[in-house]
Amino acid sequence: MAVAPFVYCDGMDTATDTPPTAPVGGRPLTRVSGVDLPCQPEQPMLPFGPLPYDDETDRPISYGLTARARRVIAPASIPHLAVVDGGKDSDDPSDTRPARARALRRAGFHTEDIAAQLAVDELLVRAWVSGVTPKALRPRSRHLPATRVTHDAEQPAAGYASDRQRDLASIRTAAQSDARLSLLAHPQFAIGLGLAAAVVEFDNYAALLVFRNPTIAQRVMMWLEEHEPTACQHRRMVLKIGRAVAGDVARQRWSAALAVDATEIALARWQHAPTPDAVEMMVRIGDSVVAARLAGWCDALVSGPVEQEQQTSF
């Protein structure tokens, strides 16, 4: 005999065609064939429907830790930082001298005149105006202010400049002759000279080395100090950094690579950097004698060793 099911809830004795809902404070029941079974309460529906799911939009979002969070989560991944008093040559947003230097450079002023007018080192001005093309160069100023800042060795007076140039030319020629005899006998000297020749530029009384790789910079500077111990006495370092580079971290890394104190490295924001994360180290050796010898060694590297010429002549 078929028995029609009756659906009950607490406090109800009549049949109903719709599923019962749980009364407030009551226990929902369903009676089937004389057996009370719990019934399912109504599930509330979200007003906006089911949640969408998209494989593309639900992928993990890439993120980067700040220096403060990295010190807590992964302190070994950042170098040890120290407070460095960089003075006026630090990466200070309130310093207007970089913008003034670039404006003067666009107007055609030489870097020496800009440095004298702003009372800063010329190497720092070169870093500020890097990438700026002047419309037309103006004649050099003959009257430089007395507040001129330089880390180079003493320059000769105007009346003795020609004599000094002849002396430096003699030093360069002698260094070239000595280096040509040593290139084959001392391979380590030749290797270091090859690295230095690729990154050095010369002017009348100084040498400028430009690095973008800290490992190459370390090797060249160690080689230079080994063969010219007085090179560090008139050394000046400026680190050019792109707009996306943290200045304090970059300075600490380069100071550790070059084994120098961080206070020796001045920062300059690179306005016309090829990439936002570009970094370039400029090292100026302001000793004219050291620069003349280094130039003579580079001349020997280009001309080749003496033994090679003798073998070719036979």
C-alpha positions, 0 to 999 in steps of 0.5 A: 500500500502506497503511503503519501509522504507528509512533510512536517516541521515543529508546530505544523500538523498539515501537509504542504506542497512546498519544502518547509523552512526552519522556523526561528528557534525550531529544528527543521524536520521531514517525516517520510513513512512515519520517520522524522528526518532533518530537512535542509534550510533555505540557503541565502542567495547572493545579490550579484549571483555566483562569483566569476572565475577567470584563469587570466585575472586570478593569476598571482599578482607580481610584487616587490618588497620594500627595503623595510619589508626585506630587512624583516623577511630576507635581511641577507638579500640586502647589503649593510647600509650606513648613513652617509653624509654626502653633503651638497653632492648627494642625491638631494631632490632639493638641490637645484644645481644639477638643473642649473648645470644642465641649463648652462650646458644647453646654453653652450658653457664649458664644464669647467666654467659651469663647475667654477660658477657652481663651486663644485668639482668638474667631474660632478658637473660632467655627471649632471650634464651627461647626455645634454647637447649644447647648441653652440659652445661659447669661448672659455672664460679666462676669469674663473672664480676663486671658489673653484673646487678641484681634486686634481693636483696643482696645475702649472701657471699660465706662463709655464703650461708649455713647459709642463706639457713638454715634461708630460710628453717626455713622461708619456714617451718613456712610459710607452718604451718601458711598457712595450718591453714588458707586455710579453714578459708580464702577462698580468700587466698586459691583461690589466692594461687591456681592461684599463685601455677600454674604459679610459679617456685622457685630457691635459692633466688627468685620466677619466675611467668610466665603468658600468660593471663593478667587477671590471672596475675592481680589477682595473683599480686594483691593477692601477694601484699596484703599478701606480700607488699614488693614483688614489691620492687625487682620485675622485668618484662619481656614481651616475644612477638612473631614476629607478635606482636606489642611491644608497644601495648602489653606493654601498655596492660599488664602495664594497666592490672597490674597497673604498669608503662610501663617503668617497663616492658622490651621487648624481642622478642620470637624467638622460640614462639609456634605461631607468636602472642604468648605473655608471661609475666615473673615476677621475685620476687628477695626477698629471704624471700618473695620467701621462704614464697611463697614456704611454702604456695605452700607446704601447698596447696599441703599437704592440710589444717590441718582440712582435715587431722584431719577429715580423721583420724577419 
